[in-house]
Amino acid sequence: MIDLSSSLNPTQLKAVTHKIGPLLVVAGPGTGKTRVLSYRIGHLIETGAAKPDQILAMTFTNQAAKEISERVSLLLDSESSTECIHNGQKIPKISTFHGWALGFLKQTLGEDARLPIDEKDARDLCQEAAKKLGLPNTKPQGLYERISKAKQHFPPRINKDEDLEALIQAYHGLLEKYGLWDYDDLLLEALRLLEHTEIKAKFYGDFPFILVDEFQDISPAQYSLIKFMARKDGNITVIGDPNQAIYGFRGASPEFIHCFNADFENVKTVVLDIVYRCPQVFLDAATSLIKDRSAVRLKSVKDKSPKIKIKPFGDPSAEAKWVARTIEQVVGGLSFVSLDSGTAEGNTLRSLSDVAVLFRAKALGNQVAEALSRQGIPFQRADTPDPLAQKELRSIWRLWEVLKGRTVRYHLLKLPGGKDLWSRKLLDLKPGLQGKDGPQLLSYIIDILDLDPNRPLLRALARAIKRHPHVDSLAVLLRNEADMLDINIEAVSLLSIHAAKGLEFPVVFLIGCEPGILPWKEADQEEERRLFYVGITRASEEIYLSHVKHRRLFGQMMHGGPSPFIADIPEKLLVREKAQKPRAPRRPRQKKLF
């Protein structure tokens, strides 16, 4: 039997044992959001309120879906009886929005279902559509953003823009020609199907219990989907934190939390305010960044409350070298250079996986990566919004689809060497596919393309597929940058703040805290505050905020100094350290013979 009373605090218990009707859980960082979601699923199954195959849980990353599945599995493994198994399924369906939508479309449409493409291919097709229409030269990114912004809503919002309407029609014509959907289409097509009364009724019968994670980050189309999935008085649980809404560029808004109360009947609200991750100083500092914050004050259970360290530098090179030296100290020294120069001075030695370096934009991580490499410090990166945009992964993805016999003509044209070369090769390659799971198919493809499997990028891909051995679509598996991350390997994590969402590390370096970067000069300033909030609350023990005087970024020299957000943090929570010149390593001296 699942032990609830000793595993949950009173407010967590209230959320987990909620009986029927809509439930809204407002969960601050480190308050046990994933625990509540996992225990609620386990409790529903154990008490017989729901069979496993009657529960659908939706989240935003495959990483999060995998973690929740594993937690539920551990909870239910304590059950010796087989009462929790129904139709051969012990664990409910826990998936990303896009992963669920693709499965739903395939199940409902059968052979008429199309295949998803990533954002880079979508941008290329947008540009091709614009050329067909004779539109002026426009960057593919701009075209795609116009279309995607319209398709964040159901039905798409064109607002009587004739050029946009023509562009969308031409773009959709190309998608139909090749048998493709973009990421937005997966949700919109699922919504169109659920408009049919019989399909909607069947869905209600199949999944009377719906749970949604990271509710503050849903788009308008995803909110429409949630309203289609559950009746107004239905058994739907949503969990999120308006202070961590950071995906406005995808149409997300914390306002949907307020909409939920209006659109569903007799909503029960539970607020989780006891924090198990961050010290109180970190919570107070993060909360000071939010202007329109609620009256709820998060309370930490931790006794020790170290202050936040602010570190200034003259340039990014000095900042990067300092990060590498400090990590050396934290983990106790990894290179002969550190041992010889005396930089390995740490008292409490940590694992490399305890450390994360966070930043607002990918370019900020490059010099840190170089500094870590020079020091011999292993690291992994998850800072590319579209992982499949990287050349080697694109070739693997295209050959993956070709070998599975899907959208073959489209992907053959784009493989290195072209259609004629690969058409001849396919006859020899097909027999080798029999019985291969995801990891085996990846290994087969890497051999075919003559790639080095030890390259960091390919090792990261192999780990992602190993976590999901029965993966069907790489485009959906690698929808989010965080899904390329393996939090269990012995390496420092270099992450965009967006990719770090939902993760925690004992030691965090938040670099590039400068005007124009954090906050990003062209972004919504309130969302940038929430992004800073997310960055600070990833740390469980130590956090360093650094800034430089001058930084060249995207070809422009930026004159920095501390981010204006730092001025909003009460001074009593900070320790401002002076910049120090890097200590040159001692030159080795030959010992005298006599």
Disulfide bonds with the S-S distance in Angstrom:
none
